[in-house]
Amino acid sequence: MYMKYNRIYVPQIDEKDCGIACLAMVLKKYGAVVSLAKLRYLAKTTLEGTSALGIVRAAEQLGLLTHAVKADETLFDTDELHFPFIVHMVKNNSLLHYCIVLKNLPNYIVIADPDPKVGIQRISKEIFFNEWTGIAIFFSKSRNFKAIHEKRTNIFSTFKLVLRQKRLVLSITLAAFLLTIINIGSSYFFQGLIDSYIPQQDYHLIQLIAVGLCIAYAVNSVLGYFQDILVNILGQHLIKKISLQYLNHVFELPVNFFETRKIGEITSRFSDVNHITDALANVAVSLCIDVATVITMGVTLSIQSPSLYKIVLLLTPLFAITILAFTAKFRTLDNEQMESNSKLNSMIIEALRGIVTIKSVTGEGRQYKRIEAQFQDYLSKSLDYVKAEAIQSAIKSFLRLFLSIVVLVVGSKMIIDKEMTIGQLITYNSLLSYFIDPLQNIVNLQPSLQAAGVSQKRLNEVMVIPSEFALSEEKYVDTAVLQGEFTLKNVDYQYDFSHKILEDISLKINTGEKIALVGRSGSGKSTLAKLLVNFISPTEGKILLGKADLARISKRTLRSFVRYIPQDPYIFSGTIKENLLLGVNRDVSEQEIRDACKKAEILGDVEKLPAKFDEVLDEGATILSGGQKQRLSIARALLSRAEVLILDEVTSGLDPITEEKVVENLIKGDQTIIFIAHQMKIAQKVDRIFVLDHGKIVESGSSKELFDKKGSYHSLVEASTELV
């Protein structure tokens, strides 16, 4: 009924993609095809989703005119509504959601819900008005609108990976051909046995042929073994290539990619890789084995009995009809299953990361119930998929048996009419199985290809995001040119389309200077630090390192020159020495390692361990305290020989005595050091202090100058003193 709308329908891929999926549908209506990944970037989608303002801004950047309104039911009384338009809904009295309105009927409204398990449907106006928040966004083309078409890869474009394995493909094809010849030969042996050798009582010839057939079957088994091994090797080549390509791409994505997505959504793509590689391997096998077998057997069957072969050809299209009947169903079930699995992964990862908090509030039972409910949802959706696949499989099995019965009945009549011998009919029926089996294998590609197609779309939404190392023109790639001070000129940063996190930041940090950024939580200190290593880019303004624009400096070069140490540094599984040398691209002596650890006040702790620097740490380095991890990360930064160190509250886990020693050791060095500090004792030791409040620098100067002003810094010091 609403098939005409299918051409513009775009399902959401991740949980918070409903707003941008709706915008993608509007763009398709006007002839543009834009990835959800790009729309997420333009709309500044966060972990909370996309705001209406974000949708408007993204649409405007792509050349659409927008008109957002807050209306009521009377909006639908006019005949001048411009379809399609986006509406904001509240599903189940709690879930904020966007949908597309496609048509206004007297008692119903036709909507396109980006949730793939809902899709395009007609709902009553009573239900619609109960869920609609009144917000609607209308669109039209501007003069500058261009119907862009982003290049996308599909499952078949990925097939070139199979073609690169020419030797494997040829070996599999050769094995398949030889197996087919042996199968045809064995079938004709039974025809000769029944029609000639037994009536002629030529027992000696029967024995000779039987021995030859045994040898052929032995060869058949060996060929089958090697064929299975070769197919498995092909599958491993594919999964290695695609998985590592995806992983490498993820490593090169900008930091904001990870800040706006759940980890489970990212890791669930590895399951998508398995779907893709399985489908590619199956297609490769079918092209190498099944297609060749079907053609060979088809020719053989047509020679054996043209009349029976016509019947086979007439009934074969029923298999294709069975495939097409389940296409839409499988697409919906695939999306539901993958989305549910992504949510489940995110819940488990979140629970494991917060296990200490869960235990401290005795929340194990509640968390378990949440995960159990999501796990049950995933199992239920998986079962729905298996049921649909089983129904399709049962229909195909029935069609195969039905075809065999028809052939036997017609063949029997031909035997009665002396048009065929019993041996020929038995041979024909045997050859028919060799024809139907590979044909059914080809037909069975449909569910795996469809699942792979959905997986490819999900994977594409990550792969189309450009590497952060390719986002800008990089002119400066040598650290030798990065000499001089940091200069920020009228820098703004806005995370989404709401308030600015940083506003009009102008400052200069001299070479070798020790400074501190202080302020209340949420004042923008860490955001400013991330700007200095180009984890994020300014919304407005410019940052210079020496005379070089930060945007033009190679990010790898910049981050080897400026080392950022987060408050919660991650220590990886492996030895302590391996962790210390992470990111150190030079030969380091044992003495240098010891000196760095001594400055970071961690040397004594390491030497108390049984294997010292060769002590193997498990995941998360559970044998180390938070403070020890922080000091290891400081030592790691010192070994890098970076000229600028940015320490984001990296001494927060240290006791006062150890913290003072570490800070004193760092200040003695020649590097430029930027402390982000809550502890005012650190601020009192540096050359200059910048005080941030609500994203603005409200004060700057030495500790004594600022304290005497009795302004924001004075208040922070007083509050810190009271806490002590």
SVG drawing of the C-alpha trace seen along z (x, -y; Angstrom):
<svg xmlns="http://www.w3.org/2000/svg" viewBox="-11 -43 83 107">
<polyline fill="none" stroke="black" stroke-width="0.4" points="0.0,0.0 2.9,-2.3 5.5,-0.7 6.2,-4.0 7.7,-5.3 10.2,-2.5 12.6,-4.2 13.2,-7.0 13.1,-4.9 16.3,-4.9 16.4,-2.8 18.4,-4.0 21.5,-1.9 22.3,-2.8 20.0,-3.5 20.4,-7.3 20.2,-7.7 16.5,-8.3 16.8,-12.1 19.5,-11.8 17.8,-8.9 14.7,-11.0 16.9,-13.8 18.4,-11.2 14.9,-10.3 14.1,-14.0 17.3,-14.3 16.5,-11.2 13.2,-12.7 15.1,-15.6 17.5,-13.2 20.5,-13.3 22.1,-10.3 24.1,-11.2 25.5,-8.7 24.3,-8.7 27.9,-9.2 28.2,-12.5 24.8,-13.6 25.8,-12.7 28.8,-15.0 26.8,-17.9 24.0,-17.6 26.5,-17.2 24.8,-14.0 25.8,-13.0 25.2,-9.9 21.8,-11.5 20.8,-11.8 20.2,-14.6 18.5,-17.9 15.9,-19.5 18.3,-22.4 21.0,-20.0 18.7,-18.6 18.0,-22.1 21.6,-23.1 22.7,-20.0 19.9,-20.4 20.9,-24.0 24.5,-23.1 23.4,-20.7 21.4,-23.3 17.9,-22.8 15.6,-25.6 14.0,-24.7 11.0,-25.9 10.6,-24.5 7.3,-25.1 5.6,-24.3 2.0,-23.5 -1.0,-21.5 -3.6,-19.2 -4.9,-22.1 -1.7,-21.9 -3.2,-18.9 -6.4,-20.7 -4.7,-22.6 -4.3,-21.2 -1.0,-23.1 1.3,-20.8 4.6,-20.2 5.5,-16.5 7.7,-14.9 8.4,-16.6 10.0,-15.5 8.0,-15.3 9.2,-14.8 7.4,-12.0 7.4,-10.5 7.1,-6.7 5.8,-4.7 5.7,-7.9 9.4,-7.9 11.4,-7.4 12.1,-10.6 11.9,-9.8 11.7,-11.3 9.5,-10.2 8.7,-11.3 5.1,-12.3 4.5,-11.1 0.8,-11.6 -2.3,-13.1 -5.5,-11.1 -8.9,-11.9 -8.5,-9.6 -5.0,-8.4 -1.4,-9.6 1.2,-7.7 4.6,-7.9 8.0,-6.5 9.5,-5.4 13.3,-5.0 13.1,-2.1 13.4,0.8 11.0,3.0 8.2,0.4 9.1,-1.0 6.4,-2.7 2.9,-2.4 -0.5,-4.1 -1.5,-5.1 -4.7,-6.7 -4.6,-10.4 -5.7,-9.7 -2.5,-7.7 -0.3,-10.2 -1.5,-13.3 -1.1,-11.5 2.6,-10.8 3.5,-14.0 5.2,-16.8 4.0,-19.4 7.4,-20.0 7.6,-19.8 10.3,-20.6 9.5,-21.4 12.0,-21.4 12.3,-22.8 15.2,-23.2 17.3,-26.3 18.9,-27.7 22.2,-26.3 20.9,-22.8 22.9,-20.1 21.7,-16.5 25.0,-14.9 25.5,-11.1 28.0,-9.7 29.9,-6.8 29.1,-3.6 30.4,-0.1 28.1,2.8 28.6,6.5 29.4,7.1 32.0,4.3 33.8,6.1 33.9,9.2 37.1,8.0 38.9,9.3 37.9,12.8 39.2,12.2 42.6,11.3 42.9,14.9 43.2,16.3 45.2,19.4 42.8,20.4 39.8,19.8 41.2,21.8 42.2,24.6 38.7,24.8 37.1,24.6 39.4,27.5 38.5,29.6 34.8,29.0 35.0,29.9 36.8,33.2 34.2,34.0 31.4,33.3 33.0,35.6 33.3,38.4 29.6,38.0 28.4,38.1 30.5,41.2 29.2,43.1 25.6,42.3 26.1,43.8 27.7,46.9 24.3,47.6 22.5,47.1 24.9,49.6 24.6,52.0 20.8,52.2 20.3,51.9 23.3,53.9 25.7,55.7 23.2,57.6 21.0,58.7 24.2,59.8 25.4,61.5 28.9,60.0 30.0,60.3 33.8,59.9 33.1,56.5 31.0,55.5 33.9,56.3 36.4,54.3 34.1,51.3 33.3,51.6 37.1,51.5 37.5,48.5 34.6,46.8 36.1,47.4 39.3,45.8 37.2,42.9 35.4,42.5 38.7,42.5 39.9,39.7 36.5,38.0 37.0,38.1 40.6,36.7 39.4,33.9 36.5,33.1 38.9,32.8 41.2,30.4 38.3,28.4 37.0,27.9 40.5,26.8 40.9,24.4 37.4,22.9 38.3,22.4 41.6,20.8 39.8,18.4 37.4,17.5 40.3,16.8 42.0,14.5 38.7,12.5 38.0,12.1 41.6,11.1 41.6,8.5 38.2,6.9 38.6,7.1 42.0,5.6 41.0,3.0 38.1,2.0 40.3,2.1 43.0,-0.1 40.3,-2.6 38.8,-2.8 42.3,-3.5 42.6,-6.5 39.2,-8.0 39.0,-11.3 38.3,-11.3 34.8,-12.8 33.8,-9.6 34.3,-7.6 32.8,-10.3 29.5,-10.2 29.1,-6.4 28.7,-3.6 31.6,-1.1 29.1,1.7 28.0,0.1 31.6,0.0 32.6,3.6 29.3,5.0 30.7,4.2 33.1,7.1 30.1,9.4 29.1,7.6 32.5,8.4 31.7,12.1 28.4,11.8 30.2,10.2 33.1,12.7 30.7,15.6 28.6,14.3 31.7,13.6 33.0,17.1 29.7,18.6 29.4,16.6 32.9,17.6 32.2,21.2 28.9,21.0 30.7,19.3 33.5,21.8 31.5,25.0 27.7,24.6 27.4,22.6 29.8,24.8 28.1,27.9 24.6,26.6 25.7,25.8 27.5,29.2 24.6,31.2 22.0,29.1 23.7,30.0 24.0,33.7 20.3,33.8 19.1,32.2 21.1,34.9 19.8,37.7 16.1,36.7 15.0,33.4 11.4,34.1 12.2,34.4 14.6,31.5 11.8,29.2 9.8,30.2 12.7,29.3 13.1,25.9 9.4,25.2 9.4,25.9 12.8,24.3 11.4,20.7 9.4,21.7 12.7,21.5 13.2,17.9 9.6,17.0 10.4,18.5 13.5,16.2 11.7,13.0 8.8,13.7 11.1,13.6 13.4,10.7 11.7,7.9 11.1,10.1 14.8,11.0 15.9,7.4 13.7,6.3 14.8,9.2 18.5,8.6 18.3,5.0 16.4,5.8 18.8,8.6 21.9,6.5 20.5,3.4 19.5,5.6 23.0,7.2 24.6,3.8 22.5,2.7 23.4,5.9 27.2,5.4 26.9,1.8 25.1,2.8 27.6,5.5 30.6,3.3 29.1,0.5 28.3,2.9 31.8,4.3 33.4,0.9 31.3,-0.2 31.4,3.0 32.9,1.3 30.1,-1.3 27.5,1.5 28.9,3.5 29.2,0.4 25.5,-0.3 24.5,3.4 23.1,3.0 24.1,6.4 20.6,7.7 19.2,4.6 22.0,4.6 21.6,8.3 17.8,7.9 18.5,5.1 21.0,7.2 18.8,10.3 15.9,8.4 18.1,7.1 19.6,10.6 16.1,12.1 15.2,9.4 18.2,10.4 17.4,14.1 13.8,13.4 14.8,11.5 17.4,14.2 14.7,16.8 12.3,14.8 15.1,14.8 15.7,18.6 11.9,19.3 11.7,17.3 14.8,19.1 13.4,22.5 10.1,21.7 11.9,20.7 14.1,23.8 11.0,26.1 9.4,24.6 12.5,25.2 12.8,28.7 9.2,29.4 9.8,28.0 12.8,30.2 10.8,33.4 7.9,32.3 10.2,31.9 11.6,35.4 8.2,36.9 7.1,35.2 10.2,36.5 9.6,40.1 5.9,40.1 6.6,38.7 9.7,40.9 7.6,44.0 5.1,43.2 8.1,42.9 9.3,46.3 5.9,47.8 5.8,46.2 9.3,47.6 10.8,44.1 13.2,44.7 14.8,47.6 14.7,48.2 18.4,47.6 18.1,44.2 15.3,43.1 17.4,44.1 20.4,42.3 18.4,39.3 17.0,39.1 20.5,39.5 21.9,36.7 18.9,34.6 20.1,34.5 23.5,33.3 21.6,30.5 19.2,29.6 21.7,29.5 24.0,26.8 21.0,25.0 19.6,24.9 23.0,23.8 22.8,20.8 19.2,20.1 20.4,20.3 22.8,17.5 19.9,15.1 19.6,15.0 23.4,14.7 23.7,12.1 20.9,10.1 22.4,10.2 25.7,9.3 24.1,6.4 22.7,5.0 26.1,5.6 27.9,3.8 25.6,0.8 26.4,0.7 30.1,1.1 30.0,-1.6 28.7,-4.1 32.0,-3.8 34.3,-3.3 33.0,-6.5 34.1,-8.6 37.5,-10.1 40.6,-9.3 41.6,-12.2 44.9,-12.1 43.2,-12.9 40.8,-15.6 43.0,-18.6 45.9,-19.6 49.0,-18.7 51.9,-21.0 54.2,-20.6 55.4,-17.0 58.8,-17.7 59.0,-18.5 62.0,-20.7 59.6,-23.5 57.5,-23.3 59.5,-25.6 58.0,-28.5 55.1,-29.4 51.4,-28.3 49.2,-31.1 45.4,-31.0 43.5,-33.7 39.7,-34.2 39.1,-30.5 35.5,-29.2 34.5,-25.6 30.9,-24.3 30.2,-20.6 26.7,-20.7 24.4,-23.5 23.7,-24.6 26.0,-26.7 29.6,-27.3 32.0,-25.2 34.9,-27.7 34.3,-31.3 36.8,-33.9 39.9,-32.2 43.1,-34.2 46.3,-33.4 50.0,-32.7 52.1,-30.0 55.9,-30.6 58.5,-27.9 59.6,-26.2 56.9,-28.0 55.0,-26.1 51.3,-27.1 48.2,-25.9 44.6,-25.9 42.3,-26.1 38.5,-26.5 35.4,-24.7 34.3,-21.4 32.8,-22.0 34.6,-25.3 36.3,-24.0 39.8,-23.1 40.0,-19.6 38.4,-20.8 41.1,-23.5 43.8,-20.8 42.3,-18.6 42.3,-21.5 46.1,-21.8 46.7,-18.3 44.1,-18.6 41.8,-15.9 39.1,-18.4 39.2,-21.5 38.0,-25.1 34.6,-26.1 36.0,-29.6 39.5,-31.2 43.0,-29.9 45.7,-28.1 49.3,-28.5 52.4,-26.6 55.3,-28.9 54.2,-30.2 52.5,-27.1 48.7,-26.8 47.8,-23.8 45.3,-22.7 48.2,-22.4 50.5,-20.3 50.5,-16.6 48.6,-15.1 51.2,-12.4 54.0,-15.0 52.0,-17.3 51.3,-14.5 54.9,-13.5 55.8,-17.1 52.9,-17.7 52.1,-14.8 48.6,-14.7 48.2,-12.6 44.6,-12.1 43.4,-11.9 42.6,-8.2 45.5,-6.9 45.1,-3.4 47.7,-0.8 47.6,2.1 48.2,5.8 51.8,6.7 55.0,5.8 55.6,2.6 58.5,1.9 56.2,2.4 53.8,-0.1 56.5,-2.7 57.8,-2.4 54.3,-2.8 54.5,-5.6 58.3,-6.0 59.8,-5.8 63.5,-5.6 66.0,-3.3 65.8,-3.8 68.5,-2.7 67.7,-1.0 69.1,-4.1 66.8,-6.4 63.8,-4.3 65.0,-4.3 65.6,-8.1 62.1,-8.7 60.6,-6.5 62.6,-8.2 61.3,-11.6 57.7,-10.2 58.4,-8.7 57.4,-5.2 60.9,-3.6 60.7,-2.3 57.3,-0.7 58.5,1.0 61.6,2.4 59.5,4.0 57.7,6.1 59.1,9.7 60.0,9.2 60.5,5.4 60.2,3.8 59.4,7.2 56.4,7.7 53.4,8.8 50.3,6.8 46.8,8.1 44.0,6.2 43.6,2.9 46.7,3.5 44.7,4.5 47.9,5.0 48.6,1.3 46.7,-1.5 45.3,-4.5 48.1,-6.6 50.7,-4.1 49.0,-4.1 49.2,-7.9 52.9,-7.9 53.6,-5.3 51.9,-7.4 54.0,-10.4 57.1,-8.4 55.9,-7.2 55.4,-10.8 58.9,-11.8 60.4,-9.0 58.8,-10.4 61.0,-13.5 58.0,-15.6 58.6,-19.3 55.2,-20.1 53.5,-18.0 49.8,-18.5 48.8,-16.9 45.0,-16.6 44.7,-16.3 47.1,-13.4 48.3,-13.7 44.7,-13.5 45.3,-9.9 48.5,-10.7 49.0,-11.5 50.1,-15.1 53.8,-14.2 54.2,-12.1 52.3,-14.7 54.6,-17.5 57.7,-15.5 56.4,-14.6 55.4,-18.2 58.7,-19.5 60.6,-17.1 58.5,-18.1 58.9,-21.8 62.7,-21.4 62.6,-20.1 63.0,-22.2 59.7,-21.2 56.7,-23.4 54.2,-22.0 50.5,-22.7 48.9,-21.5 45.1,-21.1 44.6,-21.3 42.0,-21.2 44.7,-21.3 45.7,-24.9 49.0,-23.7 50.1,-22.9 48.9,-26.2 51.0,-28.0 54.2,-26.5 53.8,-27.4 54.9,-30.6 51.4,-31.7 47.8,-30.7 44.8,-30.9 41.4,-30.8 38.5,-29.6 34.8,-30.1 32.0,-29.0 34.3,-28.6 36.0,-32.0 39.4,-33.1 38.4,-35.4 41.8,-35.9 45.5,-35.3 48.8,-36.0 51.0,-34.6 49.5,-32.9 50.4,-35.9 48.9,-38.5 45.7,-36.6 45.3,-35.8 45.7,-39.5 43.0,-40.4 40.5,-38.5 38.6,-37.3 37.8,-33.9 41.3,-32.4 41.1,-33.7 37.8,-31.9 39.2,-28.7 42.2,-28.8 40.0,-29.6 37.6,-26.8 40.6,-24.4 42.0,-25.5 38.7,-25.0 38.5,-21.5 42.0,-20.7"/>
</svg>
